[in-house]
Amino acid sequence: MNHYVKTAFFDNYMTQHYRHYIVLCKPKVVMLLLVTALVGMLLASTGDIKIDVIIIATIGIGLAASSAAVINHVIDIKIDAQMKRTERRPLVAGAIKKNHALIFSFILASLAMWLLVVYVNVLTAMLSLAGLVGYAFIYTLFLKHSTPQNIVFGGISGALPPLLGWTSMTNSVGFEAILLMLIIFIWTPAHFWPLAIDRVEDYKKAKVPMLPVTHGIEHTKNYIVAYTVVLIFVSVLPYVFAMNTIGYLICALLLGFWFLFYSLKLKFASTAKTAIKTFYVSIVYLFLLFIALVVDHVIFTDILS
């Protein structure tokens, strides 16, 4: 009887709370990271594609990113409680206890390291761990509260997935993977600062020194335009270094000028919804750019070679 009571309790708990645990993992963010990691894997693959390694590496990288996201929720409980965008997160709402979230994060990280070390390679495991520590602790615990350039420095961790994808296939750090990292590194501030503008009052209330809070919205808009222009130049480097063909170059330029259009609109003709619209455009931009990278490589580069 006791066994059945315990089982029923566990089943009931999981039925009520599994959705909250999924929210803690920031699935939308993780999915975008995994797309860039998968592109790194496919670009690094030569000859026969190792489907089994790709699947295991994707799961491992995803688990590590999810673990970091959970820790981010735990550390930011007080900040999240003061912001409309985050006030309903599971830990703030009390749907999940803090110690349960930490145990969940530890399980995710442990599974990630086991999968990557045993079935992929140690290099990918160590880089994934570095990304976890960089985002969950260095960025969330220190950089986020110490400098208005927090998202710039913190962007290093977010730029790792294509490198992780590359190392998963090659067990080495390739120049091409560094280029992919550079694209995401430059994209990150241009992507995040429009959201920070849209939520500037929340960040002021929570006393988080985001750039719009410390230097003003107009100053931040200038930075967004500048980073977007630099991003266009950086995004064509795969063509310059013969990773991709002119098909990718055309896509990169079209997508870049589309993103720049919204950045300039935010600067010179902004309405109440322009900042958040620019934020969403930046997400679609990165997704389509990385799809263009791999489609061009598979269809055109392989044919021409």
SENUDO-311073 format. One line per 2 residues: number of its first residue (from 0); their letters; for each residue x, y, z negated of C-alpha. Coordinates in nm, 3 decimals. Example, Ala and Ser with C-alpha at 12.3 -4.5 7.8 and 13.67 -1.06 7.14 Angstrom:
<nodes>
0 = AS = 1.230 -0.450 -0.780 | 1.367 -0.106 -0.714
</nodes>
This chain:
<nodes>
0 = MN = 0.000 0.000 0.000 | 0.279 0.236 -0.093
2 = HY = 0.441 0.172 0.245 | 0.123 0.268 0.429
4 = VK = 0.076 0.582 0.220 | 0.429 0.696 0.298
6 = TA = 0.387 0.619 0.667 | 0.058 0.808 0.683
8 = FF = 0.215 1.106 0.506 | 0.507 1.109 0.749
10 = DN = 0.280 1.078 1.054 | 0.058 1.357 0.927
12 = YM = 0.358 1.581 0.855 | 0.505 1.529 1.201
14 = TQ = 0.167 1.584 1.369 | 0.127 1.917 1.193
16 = HY = 0.483 2.042 1.219 | 0.648 1.908 1.534
18 = RH = 0.536 2.213 1.733 | 0.703 2.439 1.478
20 = YI = 1.026 2.244 1.507 | 1.012 2.286 1.883
22 = VL = 0.970 2.663 1.840 | 1.279 2.668 1.617
24 = CK = 1.479 2.527 1.909 | 1.392 2.825 2.134
26 = PK = 1.302 2.592 2.423 | 1.268 2.865 2.688
28 = VV = 1.615 2.998 2.615 | 1.762 2.648 2.602
30 = ML = 1.600 2.555 2.933 | 1.764 2.852 3.108
32 = LL = 2.099 2.757 2.955 | 2.055 2.400 3.076
34 = VT = 1.981 2.518 3.430 | 2.316 2.698 3.436
36 = AL = 2.488 2.394 3.283 | 2.332 2.165 3.545
38 = VG = 2.454 2.395 3.822 | 2.804 2.371 3.675
40 = ML = 2.775 1.992 3.682 | 2.657 1.979 4.041
42 = LA = 2.920 2.224 4.164 | 3.191 2.023 3.989
44 = ST = 3.072 1.690 4.127 | 3.271 1.552 4.418
46 = GD = 3.168 1.241 4.603 | 2.906 1.034 4.425
48 = IK = 2.707 1.228 4.164 | 2.726 1.062 3.822
50 = ID = 2.358 1.073 3.730 | 2.408 0.896 3.398
52 = VI = 2.674 1.145 3.284 | 2.462 1.439 3.400
54 = II = 2.161 1.316 3.201 | 2.358 1.248 2.882
56 = AT = 2.558 1.572 2.908 | 2.240 1.772 2.963
58 = IG = 2.079 1.617 2.655 | 2.392 1.672 2.446
60 = IG = 2.435 2.034 2.552 | 2.064 2.096 2.497
62 = LA = 2.077 1.948 2.146 | 2.378 2.164 2.055
64 = AS = 2.206 2.478 2.186 | 1.889 2.386 1.997
66 = SA = 2.086 2.335 1.676 | 2.236 2.682 1.713
68 = AV = 1.889 2.828 1.773 | 1.757 2.670 1.452
70 = IN = 2.043 2.818 1.250 | 1.970 3.155 1.410
72 = HV = 1.612 3.129 1.280 | 1.737 3.043 0.930
74 = ID = 1.986 3.330 0.909 | 1.742 3.585 1.056
76 = IK = 1.443 3.512 0.829 | 1.447 3.856 0.665
78 = ID = 1.498 4.039 0.994 | 1.230 3.835 1.171
80 = AQ = 0.981 3.917 0.896 | 1.017 4.289 0.975
82 = MK = 0.972 4.264 1.352 | 0.642 4.220 1.536
84 = RT = 0.809 4.003 1.802 | 0.928 3.751 1.544
86 = ER = 0.698 3.787 1.242 | 0.510 3.467 1.331
88 = RP = 0.813 3.243 1.363 | 0.778 2.916 1.166
90 = LV = 1.023 2.999 0.885 | 0.880 3.348 0.835
92 = AG = 0.525 3.212 0.830 | 0.625 2.940 0.585
94 = AI = 0.527 2.659 0.820 | 0.868 2.495 0.772
96 = KK = 1.096 2.514 0.471 | 1.445 2.656 0.510
98 = NH = 1.621 2.342 0.386 | 1.418 2.128 0.626
100 = AL = 1.526 2.351 0.914 | 1.891 2.318 0.811
102 = IF = 1.863 1.938 0.796 | 1.697 1.943 1.138
104 = SF = 1.979 2.158 1.278 | 2.241 1.923 1.132
106 = IL = 2.071 1.621 1.290 | 2.055 1.793 1.629
108 = AS = 2.422 1.895 1.612 | 2.531 1.548 1.500
110 = LA = 2.342 1.380 1.783 | 2.487 1.629 2.030
112 = MW = 2.845 1.566 1.919 | 2.797 1.189 1.918
114 = LL = 2.654 1.183 2.269 | 2.917 1.417 2.412
116 = VV = 3.217 1.253 2.244 | 3.114 0.894 2.313
118 = YV = 2.954 0.923 2.656 | 3.096 1.241 2.814
120 = NV = 3.431 1.370 2.686 | 3.587 1.535 2.382
122 = LT = 3.657 1.863 2.565 | 3.289 1.920 2.637
124 = AM = 3.200 1.827 2.279 | 3.451 2.072 2.132
126 = LS = 3.345 2.354 2.363 | 2.979 2.287 2.278
128 = LA = 3.065 2.301 1.909 | 3.251 2.628 1.966
130 = GL = 2.945 2.771 2.138 | 2.723 2.657 1.851
132 = VG = 2.947 2.818 1.591 | 2.993 3.130 1.804
134 = YA = 2.620 3.196 1.844 | 2.482 3.062 1.518
136 = FI = 2.743 3.211 1.286 | 2.984 3.458 1.447
138 = YT = 2.714 3.642 1.643 | 2.408 3.600 1.419
140 = LF = 2.585 3.636 1.085 | 2.847 3.901 1.166
142 = LK = 2.847 4.066 1.510 | 2.474 4.129 1.518
144 = HS = 2.501 4.351 1.211 | 2.842 4.511 1.262
146 = TP = 2.853 4.667 1.610 | 2.614 4.802 1.877
148 = QN = 2.818 4.599 2.126 | 2.705 4.282 1.945
150 = IV = 2.531 4.135 2.248 | 2.840 4.190 2.464
152 = FG = 3.070 3.991 2.235 | 2.797 3.744 2.149
154 = GI = 2.743 3.686 2.519 | 3.055 3.471 2.531
156 = SG = 2.868 3.185 2.365 | 2.572 3.226 2.597
158 = AL = 2.803 3.215 2.898 | 2.948 2.873 2.808
160 = PP = 2.686 2.633 2.958 | 2.815 2.634 3.320
162 = LL = 3.164 2.570 3.183 | 3.025 2.285 2.973
164 = GW = 2.859 2.146 3.283 | 3.187 2.167 3.470
166 = TS = 3.392 2.001 3.197 | 3.130 1.727 3.166
168 = MT = 3.213 1.617 3.518 | 3.586 1.693 3.535
170 = NS = 3.716 1.690 3.176 | 3.902 2.010 3.267
172 = VG = 3.844 2.387 3.277 | 3.823 2.495 3.641
174 = FE = 3.861 2.843 3.786 | 3.520 2.810 3.949
176 = AI = 3.360 2.747 3.611 | 3.522 3.064 3.475
178 = LL = 3.356 3.260 3.757 | 3.018 3.117 3.661
180 = ML = 3.083 3.212 3.299 | 3.175 3.564 3.406
182 = II = 2.845 3.606 3.587 | 2.646 3.518 3.276
184 = FI = 2.875 3.724 3.052 | 2.811 4.040 3.258
186 = WT = 2.442 3.956 3.301 | 2.375 3.920 2.928
188 = PA = 2.385 4.290 2.823 | 2.189 4.397 3.131
190 = HF = 1.936 4.128 3.043 | 1.903 4.190 2.670
192 = WP = 1.918 4.569 2.638 | 1.585 4.624 2.819
194 = LA = 1.426 4.402 2.554 | 1.607 4.600 2.284
196 = ID = 1.463 4.921 2.433 | 1.113 4.773 2.435
198 = RV = 1.154 4.663 2.071 | 1.364 4.956 1.951
200 = ED = 1.129 5.046 1.665 | 1.144 4.689 1.536
202 = YK = 1.524 4.695 1.536 | 1.523 5.031 1.358
204 = KA = 1.290 4.893 1.092 | 1.508 4.585 1.048
206 = KV = 1.824 4.801 1.046 | 1.991 4.602 1.323
208 = PM = 2.245 4.823 1.506 | 2.140 4.747 1.862
210 = LP = 2.264 4.997 2.119 | 1.928 5.178 2.163
212 = VT = 1.916 5.227 1.786 | 2.269 5.360 1.740
214 = HG = 2.321 5.550 2.068 | 1.971 5.619 2.195
216 = IE = 1.752 5.482 2.472 | 1.888 5.701 2.753
218 = HT = 2.246 5.603 2.672 | 2.142 5.237 2.679
220 = KN = 1.972 5.281 3.017 | 2.302 5.411 3.157
222 = YI = 2.475 5.099 3.031 | 2.208 4.875 3.184
224 = VA = 2.255 5.033 3.526 | 2.634 5.013 3.496
226 = YT = 2.630 4.645 3.396 | 2.384 4.563 3.675
228 = VV = 2.613 4.726 3.935 | 2.911 4.533 3.799
230 = LI = 2.699 4.218 3.802 | 2.634 4.255 4.174
232 = FV = 3.009 4.266 4.241 | 3.078 3.973 4.008
234 = SV = 2.795 3.766 4.159 | 2.961 3.768 4.504
236 = LP = 3.289 3.627 4.372 | 3.187 3.265 4.442
238 = YV = 3.171 3.366 4.810 | 3.495 3.566 4.793
240 = FA = 3.678 3.264 4.651 | 3.518 3.026 4.902
242 = MN = 3.304 2.837 4.650 | 2.997 2.915 4.858
244 = TI = 2.902 3.029 5.206 | 2.741 3.343 5.346
246 = GY = 2.400 3.195 5.264 | 2.473 3.236 4.895
248 = LI = 2.621 3.582 4.956 | 2.298 3.702 5.112
250 = CA = 2.092 3.561 4.825 | 2.324 3.713 4.564
252 = LL = 2.303 4.057 4.723 | 1.925 4.046 4.766
254 = LG = 1.873 3.932 4.407 | 2.128 4.182 4.278
256 = FW = 1.964 4.479 4.447 | 1.624 4.358 4.325
258 = FL = 1.756 4.359 3.968 | 1.925 4.697 4.028
260 = FY = 1.596 4.841 4.155 | 1.432 4.767 3.821
262 = SL = 1.734 4.894 3.629 | 1.717 5.223 3.821
264 = KL = 1.341 5.237 3.772 | 1.398 5.193 3.399
266 = KF = 1.646 5.481 3.410 | 1.462 5.730 3.631
268 = AS = 1.093 5.633 3.648 | 1.020 5.439 3.335
270 = TA = 0.672 5.364 3.204 | 0.567 5.186 2.885
272 = KT = 0.604 4.844 3.051 | 0.918 4.900 3.261
274 = AI = 1.166 4.783 2.997 | 0.997 4.451 2.930
276 = KT = 0.938 4.403 3.304 | 1.310 4.454 3.365
278 = FY = 1.383 4.198 3.094 | 1.168 3.936 3.268
280 = VS = 1.311 4.024 3.608 | 1.659 3.958 3.471
282 = IV = 1.556 3.606 3.366 | 1.415 3.525 3.708
284 = YL = 1.726 3.680 3.866 | 1.966 3.449 3.684
286 = FL = 1.754 3.142 3.747 | 1.730 3.210 4.121
288 = LF = 2.097 3.308 4.149 | 2.212 2.976 4.002
290 = IA = 1.965 2.784 4.215 | 2.113 2.964 4.517
292 = LV = 2.462 2.863 4.405 | 2.385 2.494 4.401
294 = VD = 2.151 2.485 4.702 | 2.404 2.666 4.918
296 = HV = 2.680 2.436 4.794 | 2.483 2.117 4.859
298 = IF = 2.328 2.214 5.192 | 2.589 2.432 5.358
300 = TD = 2.928 2.384 5.195 | 2.914 2.005 5.211
302 = IL = 2.796 2.014 5.575 | 3.068 2.256 5.680
304 = S = 3.337 2.052 5.503
</nodes>
